[in-house]
Amino acid sequence: MPQDLSPLWISLKTSFLATFITFFMGIGAAYWMFGYRGKGKSIIEGIFIAPLILPPTVVGFLLLLFFGRNGPVGKLMELFNLTIVFTWYGAAIAATVVSFPLMYKTALGSFEQIDANLLRVARTLGAKELTIFWRVSLPLAFPGILAGVTLAFARALGEFGATLMLAGNIPGQTQNVPMAIYFAVEAGDINEAWFWAVSIVAISLSGIILTNLWQEQKHKVRSINKEIDKQIEPENQSFLASSRSSASGLFIDIEKKLANFHLQVAFNTDSQPLGLLGASGAGKSMILRCIAGIETPTQGVIVLNNKVLFDSKKGIDIPVRNRRIGFLFQNYALFPHLNVAQNIAFGLPKKLSCGNLNLEVEKQLIAMELQGLGDRYPHQLSGGQQQRVALARALASQPEGLLLDEPFCALDTHLRSQLEQQMTETLTDYSGVTLFVTHNMEEAYRLCANLLVLENGKEAHHGSKYEIFQHPATMNVAKITGCKNFSRAVCISSQQLEAIDWNCTLQVVESVPNKLSHIGIRAHQIVFTNDPYQENTFPCWLARTSETPHRITLFLKLHSPARNVHDHHLQAEVYKEKWVKIKNLPFPWYVHLEPLRLMLME
């Protein structure tokens, strides 16, 4: 062991100081770059990580030019009779500069791994950006940041080239362990070089190993909790829900232009739930995101309860946190580092006393029948429980609008059915504006009084669910709402038309529209009859069947037997009880297309 241990103490205090500085600078720079959308991002990124890719001696030379006697900082410090070159402070600066990129890149990667919906939902709950950073971003990124701290410390501990250029090799003042190793080898003292080498390796590896052990232990605890929770029976899923929000309605008239998509919609809705139906990419979720303020429309107006949320002409764009919108995302976006009670309390006013805050949370737990689960974390909950927590969190902030983005898509069939019934109760008691996005036509019909059908970012049909299902405006609306039978149609008279693809003439009740394009009928509205002389009654033969647990779909060929399983005109759906009665009857069967059920479409 060398008699002079000053290189060790110099290395340790230099590394700790450098790590302390890079901790704040790295996190600050990473979070800023995480949200930065301006120009020159790649150039700024290149400057930040340059010390990681440049040779340390080059970094030291640049620092010497900057802090030296003729450098900008050197000249400034000379006025105060101060200097950085060949001092311990120079060694600390060199260690800070070379370790900064590791802290920055690791922190940036940690922030980028955070589910963006968590940040969005925090904004919809009224949280300010600084609050989101401290309560959401930083806690979730902390494991990665801790790894960055360890790497930055190890890098600072091993710094040699930049330190030698800026601070020199002054024993007892700037000579650190790497320099001691180099000059010991140069002097032929291999034993001393071994001592310093083993010391620096031991210190560096111990930090990395301790960090890994901490992360492994944390992962093991979470895994054990998951195994335990698998054995816990799901609790009673029924719940009551309430809200104190009052609403007079939502008006929206916006355009959102993207490279390959153009949303252009105008509609208004009141306290009755409005279902948004449409294929993937039709613009349903984009409408919700524009209302919440997560996305900014290219132009237009959004008004909720006479409060202008967005007006492109007047330059009004209220921040997300001030819009009083409750947003239930597809994945629920529960904060994983907060327990159930903390998730629910997140959007509650900060001015509430601790007692009132706890009382409000308890009221939500009781309303959602989540009693006893307040201390659990999201990963310890079933899918249905997670959904109820997310809904309780959204309602606790007393939003004037509730946006539901396919809340049942991740649930199994049984749980989906249960929660759908419970959601119906919730929406019945909630007096605010509700928009419900879904792909499922039956789901929308059961939950919503009114529907907005979207097609390629445009309104295809807006009205009551009865109107849209009975009289869809276009064939595409009929398809989206579940109709399977269509034929091109030609008008013969005001009450008669020819169904070209079905090869038949049909009597209709509705007046034939001037721009008639197609005629359709829903599968469950096709009637089998024993009277072949009724109007709109035709002989048919069975091409094939398709079975579900409760119904049979019959693929029927009109007028003549089917040549193969694909040769059919109509699909008819019947309950299995009906199928048992007709399946052994001789062909032809007769189907009756009721004039009242026929849909005339442009």
N, C-alpha and C positions, 0 to 999 in steps of 0.2 A: 504493500500500500504506500503511495507517495506521501511524503510529509506534508506537502501543500495540497489541500483539498479545495482551494479556491475555485478551480475550474468547475467543480461540481456545483458549488453554491451559485456561481455566476450563471451557469447553464440553467439551473432550476429557477432562479428569480427572473432571469430573462424570459424563459419559456412561460412561466406563470403570468408575467405581465403581458407578454405578446398574446397569450391565449385569452386573457381577460379583455384586451382591447379588440381582438378579432371576433370575440363572441358577440359584442354589441355591433361592431361595424359589419361583420359578416351577415348577421341576422337582419340588420337594417337594410343593407344593400340587397340581400336576397328577397326580402318582402317587397321592397320597392320595385325590383325587377319583375317579381311575380305578377304585380298588377300593372306594370308599365306597358302602354300600348302606343307610345309615341315613335318617332322616327329615330334611326340610328341605334336601335337596340343591339344589333350585332356588334357595332363598334364599341359600345359601352361594355358589352359582355367580354369582348376581346381585351379591353384594358384591364378589367377586373381579374381575368385569369392569366394575364401575361406573365406574372412572376412564377406561375406554375410550369410554364413551358420554356421560358428563357433560362439560359445557364445562370447559376447563382452569381458568378463573377460579373456578368453583364448587368444583373439587377443591382449588385453592389456598386458598379461603376456609375450607373444612372443615379443611384442615391447619392453618390459622392459628388456628382455634378450638381445635384439639387441642393444638398445640404453643405457642400464645400464652401470655402471662403469666397469663391467667385459665383456661387450659385444664388438663386433668388432668396431662399430661406437663409442661407449662410450670411449673406449681406445684411439681411434684416436682423439676424441674431447678433451680428457683430456690433450693432448699435448699442446693444445691452450687455456687451462684453460676455456673450455666451457662445458656446460652440457645441456641435454634435459630433464632429469627426474625432475619432480616436478616444471616445468616452463610452461608458457603459450604456448611456442613453442611445448612442449610435447602434450598439449591439441589439438593444431592445427594438429599435425601429426596424433594423434589418430582419430580425426574427418575425416581427409583426407583418412586414410586407410579404415575405415568402410563405407564411402560413395562412394569410388571409384567403387566397383562392380556395384552399381546401374547406375552410369554414363556409365560405360563400356558396360554393357549388353543392356541398352537402345540405346546407339549409335550404337552398333553392329547390333541390330535388325533393326535400321533405315537404315543402309547401305545395309543390306541384302534385304530390301524391294525395293531397286532401281532396275528398269528394267536393266538387264545386257546388253541389246542391246544399251542402252544409252551410256554406257561406251565403248562398242565396236565401235560404230559409232564415238565417240569422238576421239578414237585412229586412225580410218581410216581417219579422217580429219586432222591428223598431230599433235594432242595435246599431250604434254608430261604428264607423270603421275601426276606431281605436279599441272599442269594446270587443269587436269581432276578433281583432288581433290577439288581445290578451286572453279572451275566454274560449276562443275556438281554434284559431290558426296556430298560435304558439303551443298550447297543450298537445294538439294532435301532431305537430311537427317535432315535438321535444325529443322522442327517441332518436330520430335522425340527426337532430341538432347535437345531441349528446355524443353521437358517433363523430360528428364534425369537430367537436371540441377535442376529443381524444386524438384525432388525426392532426389537428392544428397544433396541439401540444407536442406530439411526437415530431412533427416537422420542425417546429421552433427549436426543440431540443437538439436536433441534428444539424442545425444550420451552421455552415462553414464559410462558403465563398463570399456571400454578400456581407457577412459580418467582418471577414478579414479585410475586404475592400474599404468599408466605411469606418469600422471601429479598430481595426488593426489587431495585433496579437500582443497585448500588454499584460504580462502575468499579474494576477491579483486584481486587474481592473476590467479587461475585456477578453482575456483568454478563457474560452469555454471548453467543454469536454472534447468536441471534435478537433479543435485546434491543439489541445493537449495530446491527443492521439497522434496527430500528424507530426508534431515536433518531437514527440517521444520516439517515433519510428525513425525520424530523420537523424536523431541523436544516437540511435542504436539501442535504446532502452525498451526492449520488447516487452518485458514484464510490466512496466508502467503503462505501455500502450494496451496490453491485455486488460489491465485493471480498468482503465477508462472505457474500453470497448464493452466489457462485460457490464459495467455500470450503466452505460447509456442504453444498451439492449434490454437490460432488466427493467429499467424505469419505463421505457417505451412500451415493452410488451405487457408489463403489469397493468398499465392504463387501458390498453386495448382489451386484454383478457377480462378485466373487471367490468368493462362496458358490455362485452359480449355475455358475460355471466348474468349481468343484471337484465339484459334483454331476453335471454333464454329463460330466466326465472319468471319474468313477466309473462312470456308466451306460455310457459308451463301452467301457470296459475289460470290463465284464460282457458287453456285446453281442458283443465280439470273442471272448471266451471261449466264448460259446454257439455262435458260428459254427464255431469250431475243434472243439468237442466234437461237433457234428453230423457231422463227418467221421471221428470215431473209431468204429471198429466196436465194438459191444458185446462185452465180454469174456465168456469162458466163464461161464455163469450157474449152473453146478452148484456146490454148496458143502456142507460138512459143518457141523454145529452141535452144540454140547454145552452142558450146564448142570450145575451142581453143587448145584442146589437139591433139597431133599427135601421131600416133602409127605405129609400124611396126609388131606387133603381140605378141601373148602369146604362150609360149611353156610350157607344164606341163607333167611331168612323175613322179607320186608319188604313194606311198603306205601309208595307214593309218590303223594301226591294233588296233582294240578295242576288248573288251572281247567277244562281240557277233556280230561284224561287221568287215569286211575287205574291205577297199576301195583300188582299184588298177586300175588306169587309166593313159592313155598316149594319149595326143592329142595336136594339135596346132590350132590356129584360128587367123584370121586377123581382119580388121576393120568391117567386116560384122557381125551383131549380131548372136551369137551362142545360140540356145535354148537348155536347158538341160531338157529332158523329162524322166519320170520314175515314178514308184509307190512310195508311202511314204516309206522312209527308204532305197531308192536305192542309196543314197549318193550325191544327187544334192546339197543340202545346205552345206554339208561337203566340197565339192570341193570349193565353194565360200569362206568358212571360212578359208580353207588352203591357198588360193590365197591371201586373205586379211591379213593373219598372225594371225587371231584369234585362229586358231588351228594349231598345228605343225605336219606335216606329220612324219611318222615313218622313212621314207627314200624317196629320190627322188630329183627332180630338178624342180624349177619354175622360168621361165625367162620371163620378160615383157619388150618389146622394147630393147632387148639386155642387160638388166640389171638383174643380177641374184638376185632374191628375196629370194630363198632358195636353198641350195645345201647341202645335208646331208654329202656327202663325204668331202667337203671342209670346213664344219663347218660354212656355211653362213646361217644366218637367220635374215634378215633385220627386225627391229621392225615395228609394224603395222603403226605407225605414219609416217614412212619414205617411205612407199611403194607407195604412191600416188594412192590409190585405193578409188573410190567412192562406198559406199555400201548403197543400199536402202533396208532396212529390211521390213519384212512383215507388222509390225505395225508402220513403218516409223520412230520410235524412235526419235521423236522430243523432245527436252529438254523442259519439261513442265513449268519450271520456267523462260524461256527466251521467248521473243516475236518473231514474225516472222523474223523481221530484225536481231535480235541478233542470232537466229538460223542460218540464212544464213551466217552471218558474222563470225560464230564460227571457220570455217576452213580457213578463209582468213589469209594471212601472217601478223604477228604482226608488221612488219616493215612499213606497210602501214600507211600513215598519216590519221587522222580522216576524212579529206575531201575525200581522195581517197577511204577509206573504205566505207563511205556512198555512194559514187558514184558507187562503184562496187555492193553494195547491191541493190541500186536503179535499176541498169541495170538488175539484176536478177529478181527483182520484175516486171519490165516491160516485160522482156522476157517471164515470166510465167503468165503474166496478173494477178498479185497479187497487183496491185497498190491500195493504200489505206488500205492495210491489214498489213502493217509493224508493227503497234503497237498492233496488236491482239496477243493473246496467243493461243497455240495449241488447248486448249479445246473450244475455241471460233470459230473454223474452221470446215467446213464440211469435210467429208472424202476425197473428191477430192482435196480440198484446202490443206489439210495436205500432201497429196501425192506430190503435186506440190512444196510445201515448202521443203519437204525432197529431192526432185530431184534438186531443185535450190541450196540447201545447198551442195549436193554432187558435182554438176557441178561447183559451185563457186570456189572450191579449185583446179580446172583444173586438174582432175585426168587423168591418162593415161589408167586406166581401170575402167569400170563401172559395178558393180555387182548388179543385180536386183533379189531379192529373193521373188518371188510370190507377186509382188506389187499390184495386183488387187484382191487378195483373200478376202479382207474385204469390198469390194464395192458391191453395188446393180447392177443389170443387166444393167440398163440404163447408170449409171455413169461409169460402167466398160467399156461399149462400147465406150463412148465418150473419156475416158482417154486412151483407147487402141489406138484410132486413133491419139491422140495427142502424145502418146509415140512413135508411128511410125515416126512422124515428127521429134521428138527429136533425135531418133536414126539415122535418115537419115542425120541430120546435125552434129552429134557427130562423130568425126574421130578416137576416141580411141577404145580400145577393149571392147566389151560388151558381158556379159554372162547373160542370162535370164532364171531363173528357173521357171517352171510352171508344174502343173498337167494337164493343159488344152491343149489338142492336137491342137484344132483349133486356140487357142490363140498363140501357138508357131508357127503355120504355117503362120499366118498373120504377125507376128512381126519379124520373124527370117528367114534369108536366109539359114542358115545351122543348123543342129540339131545333138545333141549327145544323144542317147538313152541309159539309164543306167539300169542295172538289177543286184540287189544284190551287188552293189559296183563295178561292172565291166562294161566295154564298150560293149554294145550289137550291136550298129550300129552308125557310124559317117559318115555324108556326107551331101549333099544338101537335102533340104526338099523334092524336087521332087523325087530324087533317093530313099529316105527312104520310102516315101508314095507309090511309084509305085513298088519298089522292096525291101521290108523289108527282112533283112537277116534271121530272125527267126520268128517263130510263136509268140513268146512273144513280139518282136518288132512290129509286125503287130497288136497285141492286144493293146499295149500301144498307138499306133497311130490310134486306133479307129476301126480296122477291127473286124467284128462280125461273119463272116462266115468262118468256117474252116472244113476241112475233112482230115482224114488220106489218104495218097496217095501212090500208087504203080505204078512204071514205067512199061509200056507195050512196048513202043518203044521210039525213040528219040523225037517224037512229039505227043505222046499219053500216057495217064495214066488213072488209075482207081481211082475215088474218092470213097473210101470205105464207108464212112458215108453217102454220098449222093446217093450211089448205082447207079452210072452212069460212063460212059466212056467219057473222055474229050479230045478234040484236043487242043494242046497248041502251041504257037509260040516260046517261049523260049526253049532252050535246057534243057532237064530234068537233074538236077544236080545229081551227083553220090550218094549223101547222102540225097536224097529226103525224106522228112518226112511228110509234109502237103501241101495242096493246099488251097488257100483262095481267096475270092473276097469281095470287099467292098460293103456295103448295097446299096449305092446310084448308084453303077455301074451295078446293075442287070437291064436288059432291058426286058420289056414286048413286045411280038411280036404276030402278027397274022399269021406268017409263021411257022408252026410246023416242016417243013422239013429242016430248017437251021441247020448247025452243032452246037453242044452244046446247043440244044433247047429241053426243056423237059416240059411235062404237069405238072401242079401244082394245088393245092387246098389251100384255105385260112383256116388257123387254128385260128388265132385271129389277132387283130390290136391293135396298141398303138399310141395315138395321141399326137402331140406337136402343138404349135400355128401355125406352117407353114407346117409341114410334117406329114405323116402317115407312121408308120412302119408296114409292112405286114409280118406276120410269115407264111411261105409257106411250104407245104408238097409236095414233088415231087412224081410223078408216081401214087399216090392213095390218096383218101380223108383222112383227119386227123381224128384220133380216139378221140382226146381230144385237149384242148387248148395248151397242152405242146408237142404235137406230130408234130414237124416241122423240116425241114432241113435247111432252109435259112431265113434270114431277109432281106427284101427289103425296101428301103426308097424312097417314092415318094412325090412330092408336092401335095397339096390338089387339085389343078386344075386337075392333072393327076388322082387322086383318084376318083374324080367325074365322069370321063369318063369310068373308068374300073369297078367300084364297083358293077354295076348291070349286068355286062356281065355274061353269063352262064359259069359254070366250065366244063371242065378244062380250066384254063388260061395257057399260054405258056410263059416260061421265057427263055431268051437267055443269056448265060454266054460267053461273048465275049472273045476269046482266048487272045487278047491283055491285057485284064483286069485281067486275072488269075495270081495269085502270087504263085510262087513255092518256098517253104521254106524248109530249113534244120532243 
